[in-house]
């Protein structure tokens, strides 16, 4: 598949954009006119630069307010088009995007629109160029792809075709099913864009909030599938208008862009293969699906990994009597963890409670040390259990993640690892090792370490979720990485009130909820999350949630160990009983223990937060009752307000 991207989708100068696009592995570009207008060079020079970078200029865009205009305006637009054709020929762009008219002067006359587009296509044909007509979602008279196709069909010119854009169709909740009836050779170009579901004008939505496929909430998979079933064989391109992308480093944006297309292709490939094999599929659809497989080579990565839990969390710390490794170890012991092992060849200690394994890495000249020097005492790696570690790593690298190979000591188990957005590592741990096999291989277990579960010490038994604090420009990157690389699906996007601004929060999890991450980004520079990020950098774990079966017994034991928790205002509990039907005795226990409470239609959630360690890191103790599937978001303002008053 020929993969392309609009230059408007990235930050930087045009030359910087082109270099990033080429480095990410794209085949071509859509040249946004403003990028060329501000380019310090000629059209011919631009053509040479793109060719040297291994890129083609697939599309020049946009050509605005052309069709269904009164005669004087139409004639002036034809002259305007000739000047654009001059540029296109000089740079080697074969196709121009003509978007539907938004001018108040446009006439409600499809026949006139068709006649004028026929004339434009005729002039393009004299230069061996083509014209693609696209329905803008806010077009004055033409805003649906079916209307644009009707005009193209009426115009009946071989150099005039349709351009489809997923955003313009899906933002209007228009049904893409009719695309399959359009002849594939009359679809000249395909632009893909996702977006969050927002309640605003479609014009503002389109110009500021589009996303790459798999970062938003639109059904871009079905849209792409319908286009392929129509017989389309042209480029697969991205056109993204996004304020955050305009300031994000363009190399990272380009990698995200390529990852999104590869993921989209793989999703549609799986669906088409299922269609061609399913007996219940209509013969016509099955034949079309088979034809797509025969004519288009869609990306086929290794299968999505089956994940079965977070098996360890690794902290970067400093060694020595005054180092943070000892301070962190003391905190973990207050949390009920026991130091159960020392690494065979490195300054790395292992702490355990139940099925929770926490590693404190103070090894000089290591990856952990580089993270410590950059971010202080912090989480530097997660270990995720899977049946096929090598396959998981292969999928990640196929999806444009960087592989990481650590030095391997004597008798150590080789565990594949990748670099996650922000620079931390994700290790894929073989399920075949069981809950403790990895540690027994890599660590010298201490003589007094218990051989059975020690969760009874305070009752913590597993990692419920890990919450990350992200910079504004990292949230969409993490949603895409979670989906495409780890197979975690995002939940609802929420906005939480900090005393100094808003926090946007979104959970991602696998189907059985054995792996849960919470992605938090501050919309203000004054919140606690933002202040922590200024020290730790983006992509840092800011709290770890540990699960128990009886939160009141666990909290009592933890307090007995000297652990301190974030105090909660008594007003919270007074208000809680007015909002929810809670047993009075339970409310009294929560008030006495400082435990927070949330309820959904499927269950309850009890939780409490520890006071912060260095760099703002803290822990959460949680108890899920029933099928509660959230993260206590309604209580985040109470926690953040209390932390602000510390």
Beta strands, then each sheet from edge to edge (+ up, - down):
strand 1: 3-6
strand 2: 28-32
strand 3: 56-63
strand 4: 95-99
strand 5: 130-134
strand 6: 160-165
strand 7: 187-192
strand 8: 194-195
strand 9: 210-211
strand 10: 236-238
strand 11: 307-316
strand 12: 338-343
strand 13: 348-353
strand 14: 356-361
strand 15: 378-386
strand 16: 402-404
strand 17: 417-419
strand 18: 425-430
strand 19: 443-445
strand 20: 460-470
strand 21: 489-498
strand 22: 501-509
strand 23: 516-522
strand 24: 540-548
strand 25: 596-599
strand 26: 603-609
strand 27: 618-626
sheet 1: 1+ 2+ 3+ 4+ 5+ 6+ 7+ 10+ 1+
sheet 2: 8+ 9-
sheet 3: 16+ 17- 18+ 15+ 11- 14- 13+ 12- 19+
sheet 4: 21+ 22- 23+ 20+ 24- 27- 26+ 25-
end
